[in-house]
Amino acid sequence: MKYYIIIPAYNEEAFIALTLQSLVEQTVLPNKLVVVNDNSTDKTAEIVLEYASKYPFIELVNKKSDAIHLPGSKVIQAFQEGKKHIDENYDIIVKIDADLIFPNHYFETIIKHFQSDKNVGMVGGFCYVEKNGAWVLENLTDKDHIRGALKAYRKETFNQIGGLKAQMGWDTVDELLCKFYNWKIVTDKDLHVKHLKPTGASYNQSARFKQGEAFYTLGYGFFITTIASLKLALRKGKPLLFIDYIKGYWKAKREKKNLLVTPEQAQFVRKYRWKKMKEKLFR
């Protein structure tokens, strides 16, 4: 199976060489690897060009955008720019971050998962972060969820869910729509990926409000949003984030933000979320 990788990158000179090195050492190489340099002010582009000169499947794309770092929209806009520079001759499309180190058998294993079952729509490994000199499972990890940092989609799945949405919540709605269209999602706990920069390290308060907005646009409704907000705030070790999330939800509701899902899909999402909550409560 042919796979293409798109990497949005903004000021990643400290990490991107490590990411690219781990990719060029894969046992099954990507057929195309596009790095979208999203208005970086450091040496990100130079590092990518150095790799592109050695490996013909690597391409640098430069994109102009605002410097503000908001979760979701900026990174997916960069991904969408990268998608303009690939053809449709692939079986798997991959969106990854520019601060990851993959084991050299990572994509060989990903491909095997897709080949094992034609109903598998998405696959991903688990992210590990460094703490006190040891690599530990990132606390945002969930066996039922593939982290936004390393998403691999079957082409048919990617097209059916309408690609990636350029706003916060994109890496949840993609999986919910997979479920809606009866695709399987596979997480492989044995695929350990080193995540070099903590998720959300550079987000400001307006970005934190965006999380509550995301819950609204996913069609969660207030009660599911309350539970999801509390769970996420506690998992991040910052209970006061709960208030920001709830404020963001009500702000989005007042402004009547567009949902990421149709009314039918929103109904499915709420039913699915309640089902998962009950399973965790009574297991």
Number of C-alpha atoms within 10 A of each C-alpha: 14 14 22 23 23 26 27 25 25 24 17 21 20 14 17 25 20 16 20 23 14 17 23 17 13 16 14 18 18 21 15 19 25 24 29 30 23 25 18 19 13 13 13 24 24 12 17 22 16 12 18 18 11 9 12 11 16 22 20 20 18 16 17 10 12 9 12 10 15 19 22 21 17 21 23 21 20 26 25 18 20 25 17 9 14 16 9 9 11 15 15 24 22 24 22 20 22 29 22 25 23 23 16 17 16 21 23 15 19 21 19 11 19 22 12 9 10 11 14 19 25 27 24 28 26 23 26 22 19 15 10 6 7 9 15 14 18 18 12 12 15 12 12 11 19 24 21 18 20 21 19 25 25 23 19 11 23 20 11 11 17 10 14 20 18 18 20 25 24 21 20 17 23 23 20 24 21 21 16 16 14 13 18 17 19 19 19 16 14 10 19 19 22 21 24 18 16 12 16 12 7 12 13 13 9 11 20 20 22 24 26 30 26 26 28 27 24 25 24 22 17 15 11 17 22 18 12 18 23 20 14 17 17 13 13 13 11 11 15 11 21 23 17 20 27 22 18 23 27 16 17 21 17 9 8 11 14 13 16 22 17 12 11 10 18 21 14 18 22 17 12 14 15 13 12 12 13 10 10 8 8 6 5
